[in-house]
Each structure stands twice: as structure tokens, then as C-alpha cells.
Amino acid sequence: MKDGFTEGIPTNSWRVYKRITLADIFRAHAPAYLAKFGGRMLPSHKRALADIMNCRTVALGGQVYFCEHCQDKRYSYHSCQNRHCPTCGNDQATEWLAKQRELLLPANYFMVTFALPAELRELARRQQKIIYDLFFKASAAALLKLGRDPKFVGGELGFFGVLQSWTRDLRYHPHIHYLVAGGGLSDDGKQWLSSRENFLVPVKALSKIFRGKLRDALKQADLLKLVPPEVWQKQWVVHCEPVGTGEAVLKYLAPYIFRVAISNKRLVKSENGCVTFRYRESGSKQWKTQTLVAEEFLRRFLQHVLPKGFIKVRYYGFLSSRRRARLEKIKTLLQVSPAQTPPQTQAAEDAAELPVMRCPKCGNVMRLLGDLPRKARLPP
């Protein structure tokens, strides 16, 4: 074992184990983790542990149903709705995806990715709310500035960004993915200026502008002295690639808006004080497995829990909230037809408000007997 993990488990070994969840792992190992590190843990980390452990259990309350045919009683417990819980969020992700599709234009799209250099990661881990906010502002400002250059687009870009802090094997690697429309609106608002089909802006120039803006922001926040000076002499990583209509990127990003780092389906087993999970290697795209001691697994997961209230999806340019009206001008210029939404009937509205519980044995509709109260106090 090295650095808290072992490798080399056959990639198909997960098939022989019973499906486990992150909540199972937390229930087994969080008490020991809290006993050892609880005094130094952030409130957001403790909250994530408690919520995920209690998700869809009696602790959060729920409803009890009865089947008249089978005489069977069933309990339906509430979800925790914590944005870091892999069990919750599927419905929210679907709703978010539908709204983003309404923002898409008939244009070529690009995914632009900014990575925080390794020398800044320790500071980011300690000062998440401040550094992540500056990371967003500096990268977005660099993209907007270069997009206005008449050598490239020459207008106001529109894009949104999603912060991710993890690699596929749960290591700490903060980066922001931006989905950018290939074009911009002229300053007078009368012309849509298309980018080239496979080129938006030069990444080397973008990297330099981003580096300079983040340096200035850190200096203003009195944090520059905490950053190794050599980081300002190296090339920073920025990627830009064409992604067609943008639909595929939306589908890729949607699940990560409402959960963090790992899904339950990637968990293989939890035994002998260790946790095994699958991940797809970025280079070869092959599935591999990794085993971490439980303490290391919890540490890796919790370092990706965001500060309370932090906004991980942000909109800029003509997609920002204060300039969203410009999007309608662009749609007019591009002759985009208004989206037609079929009217919802009263029956459909009632069905959405009153979900039907069916008996898993006979399929008949079960009768709601009553609500189960939420526990007054939840375990930490």
C-alpha cells in the first residue's frame, strides 16, 4: 500500500460484489473519521456527511403507504437534497439541462477549460470561497477580453462555466469548464459576429491574460505573498476545443451540477477498512479500479465539498442575468423561432403534485396512510 491506496485489481471485479452506496460507506466509516478529525473539519463537511448518511432514511421522515390488495405496508423516506449527494439530484439535473437547451444558439460551440496551477491548489484548498471566486472572475474576464479583439470575434461573447475540483480518481484538481457560443454580439447590438468554425481564440494568449488577471486579483486580496513566485513564470494550462452544437457538453456537465466527484454506480466494494471504486483513465479511456483506505477515501471526497452557498455555475457576457435581454436580440438576428412549449393540462399538473405509489408486489395503487415525522436532531 502506498499513499493510502493500492492498484492492480482486475477491471471486471466489481461485478461480483453487492451494489453499495456512498451512504453505506459513510455510515460505516464516518464515526471514526469524525472522532479523529471532527475538531478540525469545516461545518460544510460535517453537514455533507450527516445529510448523505441520513438520505432516504427514517431520520428525514417521509410517508407510509398501504396496499389494500396485498395488505402490505411500505415506507417512502425523503431525500437529503444535499448538492453533494450522489443519490439526489437526477431530477434537478434533467430540469437544468432542459433550461440550458433553451439558451443554445444555431452556432458552433467551444468548450474552454481553465486549470488552476498546482502551486495554487493548497491555497485554494484552504481558502476555497475566495480563490474559487477569483478563479471564476479572472478566467471569465480573460475570455471576454480576448473575445472582443477584432482579430478573433470582435464582439461580446456569451458563456457559462461550471467549477469542478476533482480528477476521475478523486484527487484535487480545480478547473472550470466554459461552454462558449462561437460568436458575439457587436457593441451596437445590430450584428452577430461569427467566429471561425474550429477556432475561437488563441489559448496561449488567453493563458497569459488569465494568469495576469488572477495575479492582480490575488494581490488585491492580499494573498499574493502566499503564492510561490515561480508560478508566474510558467505556462498555465488552458484548453479550447470545438464541440459542435454544444448539446454533448451540456449532457456531460448536467450530472455534475447536482453532485460531486463520484456516483454510486462507480463504487465497487467496501471491506476490510478499504473502499474500491472504478474510474475511466483520461488518456486511454480504459476503466480501472483503485482501492483507498476508508480514511483516505473520505478525505478525498470531502475536499470537493463546496462552501455553503457557493455558486458553482456562473453566466457571463450576453448570458449574464443583467445582460440576458441581449440574447433575445441575437436570436432575432439569427432568426431563431421561439420555443413552443405545449400547454400543461390540469391532470398533468395534479399528477406532478401527487406522485402515485404502486405496490411492488401486485402493482396496485397504494393508499397514503400518513406522514412520518423528521427526527428533531440528526447525528453529526
KAJOKA-V832138 format. One record per pair of residues at least 24 apart in sequence whose C-alpha atoms are under 7 Angstrom apart, sorted by the first residue. I is the first residue (numbers start at 1). GAP is how many residues later the second one is. D is the distance in Angstrom with one decimal. If there is no record, write none. Layout:
i	gap	d
I	GAP	D
I	GAP	D
//
This chain:
i	gap	d
4	288	5.6
4	289	5.7
4	292	6.1
5	286	5.3
5	287	4.2
5	288	6.2
6	284	6.3
6	285	5.2
6	286	6.6
7	282	6.9
7	283	5.2
7	284	6.4
9	280	6.1
11	276	6.4
11	277	5.3
11	278	5.9
14	254	4.9
17	251	6.7
17	252	6.4
20	247	6.5
20	249	6.6
21	243	5.1
21	246	6.9
22	242	6.1
23	29	5.5
23	30	4.7
25	245	6.8
26	27	6.1
27	26	5.8
29	265	6.7
33	262	6.5
44	263	6.1
44	264	6.2
45	257	6.1
45	260	6.4
46	334	6.5
48	34	6.9
48	36	6.8
50	329	6.4
50	330	5.4
51	29	5.6
51	31	6.5
52	28	6.7
52	33	5.8
55	24	5.0
55	25	4.8
56	24	7.0
59	315	5.8
59	316	5.2
59	319	6.8
60	314	4.6
60	315	6.3
61	311	4.9
61	312	4.8
61	313	4.0
61	314	6.9
62	309	5.8
62	310	4.8
62	311	6.8
63	307	5.8
63	308	4.3
63	309	5.3
64	304	6.2
64	305	5.7
64	306	5.8
64	307	6.3
64	308	6.9
65	301	5.8
65	302	5.4
65	303	4.5
65	304	5.4
66	300	5.3
66	301	5.1
66	302	6.4
66	303	6.5
67	292	6.3
67	299	4.6
67	300	6.3
83	175	5.0
83	176	5.3
84	174	6.8
84	175	4.5
84	176	5.0
84	221	6.6
85	174	5.6
86	173	5.5
86	177	5.2
86	178	6.2
89	169	5.2
89	170	6.7
93	161	5.4
93	162	5.8
93	164	6.8
93	165	6.4
97	153	6.7
97	157	6.1
107	74	6.4
107	75	5.9
107	138	6.6
108	73	6.3
108	74	5.0
108	89	6.3
108	136	5.3
108	137	5.7
109	70	6.9
109	71	5.6
109	72	4.7
109	73	5.1
109	133	5.9
109	134	5.4
109	135	5.4
109	136	5.7
109	137	5.4
110	69	5.9
110	70	5.2
110	71	6.5
110	72	6.6
110	130	6.6
110	131	5.5
110	132	4.3
110	133	5.2
111	66	6.6
111	67	5.5
111	68	4.8
111	69	6.2
111	129	5.7
111	130	5.5
111	131	6.5
111	132	6.5
112	65	5.9
112	66	5.1
112	67	6.6
112	127	5.5
112	128	4.3
112	129	6.6
113	62	6.8
113	63	5.6
113	64	4.6
113	65	6.2
113	125	5.6
113	126	5.1
113	127	6.5
114	25	7.0
114	61	5.5
114	62	5.3
114	63	6.8
114	123	6.4
114	124	4.7
114	125	6.7
115	59	6.2
115	60	4.3
115	61	6.6
115	122	5.7
115	123	6.5
116	58	5.7
116	59	5.9
117	119	6.6
119	109	6.6
119	112	6.4
120	107	6.5
129	178	6.4
129	181	7.0
134	80	6.8
134	83	6.6
135	79	6.8
138	72	5.8
138	75	5.3
138	76	5.2
139	71	5.3
142	64	6.3
142	67	5.5
142	68	5.2
143	63	6.7
146	55	6.8
146	60	6.9
147	54	6.8
152	43	6.8
152	48	6.7
152	49	6.1
153	30	6.0
153	31	6.5
153	40	6.3
153	41	6.6
153	42	5.3
155	29	4.5
155	30	5.0
155	31	4.7
155	32	6.5
155	38	6.6
156	28	4.7
156	29	5.1
156	30	6.6
156	161	6.1
156	162	6.9
157	24	7.0
157	26	6.3
157	27	4.6
157	28	6.9
157	160	5.4
157	161	6.5
158	26	7.0
158	158	5.9
158	159	4.5
158	160	4.7
158	161	5.2
159	156	6.0
159	157	5.5
159	158	6.6
159	160	6.1
160	153	6.9
160	154	5.5
160	155	4.2
160	156	6.0
161	152	5.6
161	153	5.4
161	154	6.5
162	150	5.8
162	151	4.7
162	152	6.8
163	149	5.3
163	150	6.7
165	139	5.9
166	95	6.0
166	138	6.8
168	111	5.7
168	112	6.7
169	110	6.1
170	91	6.2
170	130	5.8
170	131	6.6
171	129	6.3
192	138	6.6
192	141	6.8
198	44	5.7
203	35	6.1
203	36	6.5
203	37	6.7
207	29	5.7
207	30	6.8
207	31	5.9
260	44	6.8
261	40	6.9
//
